[in-house]
Amino acid sequence: MVDSTTGKQDITRIGEEGLRGRLERYRELRITEEELAVVLLMPVLAFLLAVSFYPIVDTVWASLHTGYVVQLPTQTTEFVGIENYRALFTDGSFWNALGVSLFYTFVSVPVELVFGLGLALLLKADFKWKYFAQAAILFPWALPTVINAKIWAWLLNPDYGVISDILVRVGILSQPYPFLSSPDVALYSMTAITIWKTTSFMALILLAGLSSIPDHLYESARMDGASRWRQFRDITLPLLKPTILVALIFRTLPAFQAFGLPYGLTGGGPGEATTTLVLYTQQAAYNNPGPTNGGFALGSAAATVITMIALVIALIYVATLYEPEVR
Amino acid sequence: MSLVDSAREMTLEDVALWDIGKRFGFYGSIAAMVTISMFPVFWILLSSLKPPSELFVFPQEFLPYVITIQDGQLTVVQQFPLTLENYRAALQERPVGRYLINSAIVASGTAIIDVVLGSMAGYALSRLRFPYKLHVLLLILFAALLPFISRLIPLYKLAIDLQGTVFGPFFGLNQYLGLILPYAAFQMPFAVWIFQAYFNELPDSLEEAGLMDGLSRVGVLFRIILPVSMPAMATTAIIVFIYAWNEFLFALTFMTQDSKRTITVGIALFGGQFNSPWGIITAAVFMSLVPLMVFMLVFQKKIVEGMTAGVGKA
């Protein structure tokens, strides 16, 4: 069937062999597990290489060069070493944005975790209308961030906002309060809004973790006369630890990269009161056409710093909370 | 009545009271959470139905109608007229319908890619033996930790460079694929993880039975594994769809043409900072929420179940 001198398949022989014969031979060519694994994994790995790993390297590379101008991205750039980082670290706005992001992240995430755990324990029970209530309570999670921003911008409108209205009606305020346009309060308002939205996401993940804890553990604890608190402390919390780790990583990294909420809610204002790191980076990259440190150069340096901080946060979580499963 | 009997009655009554109190507290908390979660949506719907004269007043009217019963007479007093004018304006004067279609295209495309490629990779990582398996899994999960902003600028530069070349349609500005491919890649680690965790839970005997019946490995995958992995597919598709529907940073950067904007970008760029057309914005916002509300009502059970399979066993 195969020509011994050229190694090529002799097409003329196929007719003789017949279709059945070909199929039979094809079956014998069953690929091995390793080959199948390569075939199955190749698309995902190619995807990740192109859209995750290459860009990171390119960002670091760009951060060491003079900036591109958005309109002329193909212009040549020069190597400037750490010049862009020097410009970044001497920019007061960068440090402000770092402070805003750290406050926003490390206030909202712990509060969400506590509220989310309470909510998950509540939703674990079986009750009438459970699925309707669950859908309603989890709904804020599905809200697009920037739509959420618009909703709350309207609810907290300084002149006609319904939140001011309610607070005036119950007698807490005497007149509408500018929650988003007063420099001292805007960041607190933004943090509260994200807590409102993502507590439901925390609850969703923790609910999943709770339902994987076998019921018989609680039953035997009850038989031994353990109080609800003891059950919570000795069964729920330890068994929920892996889920809490996942929930914390899932929430901290996006919170640290907040962009849609400040963009849609306040545009980063008043002043720079709600300008998060990613908003700062986006503005530096796209609204700042200066040739040397401006544009993509400063933006790339800031993006590289954000990547470093995000990886450090993830490492700290994993190192403190990860326990290898013993089987 | 003996003393013992009355003591027992007291106890039972106490228990009943305690039980009622607990129930009341429980349903009260649930009702409070539902109210807190849904009030903003109610308020957006109400605002979108108000005429401009009612929108910009303080204090605001909470209900369009008030029903009073006086001397056995039922009277309905209208507080303000309801109008669909804002919806008409949103659909006719602004391309909100177009935005919704764009979002649907991008989100569906992303979900399809992640389900197909994620299930393939998840299967390999769970069921097949090959060298460096753990390293590959960790590499894929590691990609999930990388911030999106650090991928924005290079991909944007790439998109500009590829404008007008053969690759333009795949990765250019104002191309659906230009958003679908990055979104699919960003959510790929999540998809792979969900599938891998789900496949880990399936018994080996399932495949062995297939192999015994003379199916090839690929045959086992298509005839046995894929049909039983519908729950993982549903979860992945739903969560990836919601992600792509909601994404903002890349959509804002890559869709510069108004007719290609997704709903999130379209709404974010509505009106100016000082003179926002809130009537139209609230109408557009409510329209963008309807698909998500339907989604949550229909699929939330699936989402919670899928998370249980994936996250709970992490």
Interface residues (C-beta under 8 A of the other chain):
Chain A: R27 R30 I31 E33 E34 L36 A37 V38 L40 L41 P43 V44 L45 F47 L48 A50 V51 S52 F53 Y54 P55 I56 D58 T59 A62 Y68 P73 T74 L119 L122 A125 F127 Y131 F132 A133 Q134 A135 A136 I137 L138 F139 P140 A142 L143 P144 T145 V146 I147 A149 K150 I151 W152 W154 L155 N157 D159 Y160 V162 S164 D165 V168 R169 P176 W196 S200 L204 I205 L207 A208 G209 S211 S212 P242 T243 L245 V246 I249 L253 F256 Q257 F259 G260 Y263 G264 G267 V278 T281 Q282 A285 Y286 F296 G299 S300 A302 A303 T304 I306 T307 A310 L311 A314
Chain B: F26 Y27 S29 I30 M33 V34 I36 S37 M38 P40 V41 W43 I44 S47 L55 F56 V57 F58 P59 Q60 L117 G118 M120 A121 Y123 A124 L125 L128 R129 F130 P131 K133 V136 L139 I140 A143 L145 L146 P147 F148 I149 S150 R151 L152 I153 P154 L155 K157 I160 D161 L181 P182 A184 A185 F186 M188 P189 V192 S216 R217 V218 I242 W245 N246 F248 L249 L252 T253 I263 T264 V265 I267 A268 F270 Q273 W278 I281 T282 V285 S288 L289 L292 M293 F295 M296 L297 Q300 K301 I303 V304 M307 T308 G310 V311 G312 K313 A314
